[in-house]
Amino acid sequence: MPFIFADQASVQTAWNSKYMRNLRRDMLSGRRPLPCKNCYAVEDLGIESDRLRLNKLYDRYLDSPEFHPSEDGSAPLKVKTLDLRLSNLCNLRCRMCSPRASRALSQEFRDLYNIRSDVGRPNTGWAGTVDAMAMIEELGSQVDEIQFAGGEPLLIPEMYDILERFVISGHASKISLAYITNLTTISPLVRELWPQFKSVRLSISLDGYQSVNSYIRYPSEWVRMHDNLHVIDQNFRALNCISARIFTAVQLYNIFSLEKLLDYVFTEFTNIDPLPNLIIVREPRCFDVQVLPRDLKVLMTTRYRDYKRFKRGMWLERASANQVTDFEAKLEAVLRHMNEADASHRLMEFYERTARHDQYRGQAAREMLPELAPLLMRGSSAKG
């Protein structure tokens, strides 16, 4: 089973802590633990969650007695995947993000929301300690895969230190790597280190085409994103990649313009998956597509279902039937989620938050997101 290691607590202690024992008992009893609510919410929409994906990926261990927990929920320390969040060091200030995940947002949140807590303080340092590195190396000797996220993992020095340690120890060739990355930077070190591991899998965050992505993932530059995507696509085998897929966070800022991004991804690349993975933004709640007024929901539902029918034949020319079916299910899940609840009472919060960050950053939603005009005009009318 996967184990998320995010601080300096003893892994042995944390593995069989009261929290983890209760979590296992809930799972085995068919109850839904609260910390797993996001996966269950995705599953309720009829699409595969990370939980189900990992269960499928590691099903060969499910029947092995050495992995089975006891009645009190304790289990042997048998770790097959590591999810390492080494730091909140990031170069972007994404609209839907917070200082907890991106240190770059700390000053902005202090200035705009008077947040004076340590929510945005750097959480670097723990991974570089002797004890933490020793634990990571010890666990790494038995894992199948290590996933790095952040912050932005390709900017975090400790990530490269960990890779170098596994190369030196001789374990690298047995370990697959996975990254959740904004891909705004590609260090020369990846060309040296990635090929020494078993394989590399990339989940690349891209939320819109051209100015839409630059607006949401400020201050990313589209030209650089385009170039870096092509570096991965053109050096796919040399970089030891077995999978690279775009992950798109669907929200109010891009719901009116997803077709441009989908067409770009489908036509632009050879090795990057031709169809993105769609993720529903639920926080901040005012960004959730459930906030759309009813008539715009009807418009978007009709538009994307027509788009799906129109494009399906072309998708099947490059993507497998399973890929197309999976993408269609996720697009339908987005539409189903959008229509299952009315959160339009949060529209004013969305307008105010947009205006506040626009002024602070020197951006203008009306100019950078022209497709959002039907929604933004209503905001002007409401204020007027």
N, C-alpha and C positions, 0 to 999 in steps of 0.2 A: 504494500500500500504506500501511497505518497506520504511524505512527512514534510511539513513546512517549518523550516528552521530560520527564524528571523531575529534572534537575539542571543545573548550570551548564556542563557540558562543551560544547565546540563541537559544534553540530549537524552541521556538515560533517565533522568528524573522526569523530564517533560513527556517522554514517550508513554510512560505509564502513570501520568498524573491523573488526578480525579477527573479533570476536564476530558482527557483523552479516553479514559475508561468509560465515562458516561456517553461519550460520543459513539464509541464502538457498540455499547449496549443498545443505544437508540437505533443505530443502523441495523443491527441484527434483529431487533424487535419490530422493524418496519416503521418505526417512528422517524419523523423528519427533524433532525437537529437544526436549531435556529441558525447556527453559523453556515449551514449548507443551503440556506433559503434561495440564494441566487441560482444555484444549479437546479433546484426543484422548480423554480419559477420558469426556467428555460424548458425543462422537461414537460411542464404542464402545457406549454405552447406547442408541443409535439416535435421538438428538435433535440438533438443530442447535446448534452451538457459536458463539461470537462469531467465530471464525475463518471458519466457513462463511458466517455471516451477512454478514460484511464482503466476502468473496469474491463473494457474490451481489450485494451492494449496489454494488460497484465493478467488476463483470465487464466493463464497457465499456472499461476500461483494460487488461485482460489481454492483448489482442492488439496493443496499440500498442507498436511497437519502442522508443519513447522511454522506456518503463518497464522494459524487459527488462534483467536483470543480465548482466554478462559472465561468462566462464568462471570467473574467480577469485571471483565472488560480489559484486563491486562493482557499484553501480548509480547512475544519475543521481539527484540530489537532487530527486525529484518527490514531494512530500508531499501527499496528498489528505485525510487526517484527522489531527487532533492529539488526543491523549489527555493532558490536563493535570491532573496531581496536584499542586496548588499548595501544599498544606500538610496537616499532620495535625491541624489545628484542628477539633475536633468537640465538640458539646455532649452526646454520648451515650457510655455505657460498656457497649456491647453485650456480652452474655455470650460470644459467639464471636469477639470482636475482640481486638486487642492494642494496646499503646502505639504501635506503629509506624504504625497507621492512625488512632488516636484518642489525642491528647495527654491527654485527660481520664482515661485509664486509668493514667497513669504512676505516680502516688502509690499507687494500689491495688495495682499489681504490685510496687512496691518493698516495700510493707508485707506483702503476702501471700507473695511468692515471693523476697524479698530480691534483686530484680534491681537492680543498681547501674550497669548499662551505660548507654550513650546511646540505647538502643532507643526510649525515649519522648521524647527531646528534641524540641523544636519544630523542624520542618524548614521553617519559614517564612523568608522573606527573599529566596530566590533569584529568585522571580518578580518581585519589586519592583525588581531591579537594572536599571540602564540597559541593559546588554548583553542580559540575558534578555528584557526587553520589546522590544528592537529585533529580536531573533531571532524572537520570537513574532509580531510585526507583519509581518516579512518572510515567514515561513512562512504566516501567515494570508492573505496576498494571493493564495495559490494553492490553499488548501484548500477542500474542499466542506463539511466538518463539523469542529467542535471539540467534544470531549466533556470535561466537567469532572466530576471526582470528588474525593475528599478522603482523610481528613477529610470535613467537610461543606461542599461547594462554595458553598452559599447563605449561609454564614457568613464566607467568606473575602474580605476587602476587595480583594485583587489580582484576583479574578475579575471584579468590577465595573469595576476599572480597565481590564482588557483589553477588556471589551465597549465601554466608552466610547471607547477608542482606535480600535476598528474602526468605530464610528459616525462619529467625526471624520474618519477616513481615507477613508470612503466605501465600504469593503469589506463592511460589515455585511449589506447586502441580498443578498449572494452567498453568505453563510455560514449553514449550519444549525447550531443548537446542540443539544447533548444533555447531560443531567445524570443522574448517579447520586446520589440525594438521599434523606435521611431525612424531608424535608418537615416538620420540626418548626418551621421558621420560613420565612416568605415576606416578603422585603424589599419595600417599596414601589418600590424601584428596578427590580424585574423588570417591573412594569407599564409603566415608561417605556422600558426598554431592549429587552426581548424582541421587541416588535412591529417593531423596526427591523431585525431579522434575517430571513433567509429563512424559517426555521421553528424550532420548539422541540420536542424530544422528551424526555420525562421517564421515567426508570426509578425508581420510588418504592419504597423498602424498607419493607415491612410484614410482620411475621412471625407475627402472631396477632391474634385478636379480643379487644378490651378488655384485661383484665389479663394475658393471655398476651403481648401485644406490650409492655406496660409492664414486664413482668418481663424479657423477653429484651433489649429496647432501653431499658434503664434510663438515665436517669430520665424517659423520654418519658411524656407524659400523654395518655391515650386521647381525652379531649374535644378537646384541641388537634389531635391527628392527624385526628380525624373532621372538625373544622371546616376544617382546611387542605386536606384532600382535596376537600371541597365547594367551597372557593374555586377550586381548579383546575378542577373539574368544571363549575361554573357560569360561569366566565370563560374557558372553553377557547379560544374563538375570539379573544377580546379579548387574551389572553396569547400568541396566535400559535402555540398548540400544534397539532401534527398527530398526536401520539401521547402517551398517558400510560398506563403499565402498572405494575401492582403486581408487585414482585419479592419472592418469599418464600423465605427461607433455611430449608430443611427440615432439622430436627435433632431430637434426642431431646426437647427442651423443647416442641415443637409437633406432633410426629407424631400424638399422640392427639387433637388438637383442630383439625385443618386444616379440617374441614367447616364450622365456624362462620365462619371467615375467608372461605372460598370463597363461602358463601351471602351474606355481608355484601357482598363486592365485586360479586357478580353482581346483587344486587337494589338496591344503594344508589345507583348512579351512572348517568349518561346518556352521558358522553363518555369517562370512564376505561374502559379495556378491561375487559370483563366477566369475563375469566378471567386469573388471575395467571400469571406465569412462575415456575416452580419451580426453585430452585437447591439443589443438594445441599451441605450443610456437611460438609467433610472435615477441617477443622482448627478447634479442637483435636480430635484423633482420638477422644477419649472422648465427643464430641457426635454423632458419625456414627451414623445410624440402624442401621448394621450392628452396633452394640453391643447392640441389643435381644436378649433371650433368644429362642430358637427359637419357643416357643409364642406369644409376643407378636407376633413377625413374622407368623406364620400368621394370627393374629387381625386384624392391621392390613391384611394383604394381602387377606383376604376382605372386610373392611369397606370398604376404598376401591374395590375392584372392584365391589362391590354399589352403593356410592354413585355411582360413575361410570355404571353402567347405569341407575340410577334417575333421575339428573339429566340425562342426555344430551338427552332431548326438550325439557326446559326450557331448557337451554343453547342449543339451536338456535333458540329463539324470539328470542333477542337477539344471539347471536354467529353469525358466519359459519361455514360448514362447515369452512373451513380453520382458523379459530381453535379450534374444538372439537377437531378432529383433532390440532392441535398441542398443545393442553393435555392431551388424553388420552394422547398419546405421552410427555409429560413426567411425568405422574403414573405411568404404567406404568414409565418409566425409574427413578423414585424407588423403586418397589417392587422392580424387578429389582436395582437396586443394593443395596437393603436385604438381599435374600435371597442375594446371590452370595457373601458371605463372613461368617464368624462372628467377631465382635470382642467377644464378651460378656465376655472376660477384662478388658476395660477398664471394666466396670460400677463397680467399687469406686472407680476414679479419677473417674468421673462423679459418684458420690455425694459423695466427699470434696471435689471442686472446687465442687459445688453448695452444700454446707454451708458451706464456707469463705467464698464470696462472699455467701451469704445473711446470715451473721453480720456480715460487714463492712458490708453495705448496709442492714441492718435489714429484709430481705425474708424471706419464707417461701414456699418452693416449694409446700408442701402447701396453703397458703391461696390462693395466686395461680394455681396450676396444678392445680386439682382433678382434671382428666382424667389427670394424670400419676400418680395414686394407685397404679395397678397396678404401676408400676415403683418408685416410692418406698417402698412397703411392703416390697418385697424387700430394699431397702437397709437398712431397719430390722431386718429379720430377720437379714441377714448380719452386721450389727454386734452384734446381740444374741447 
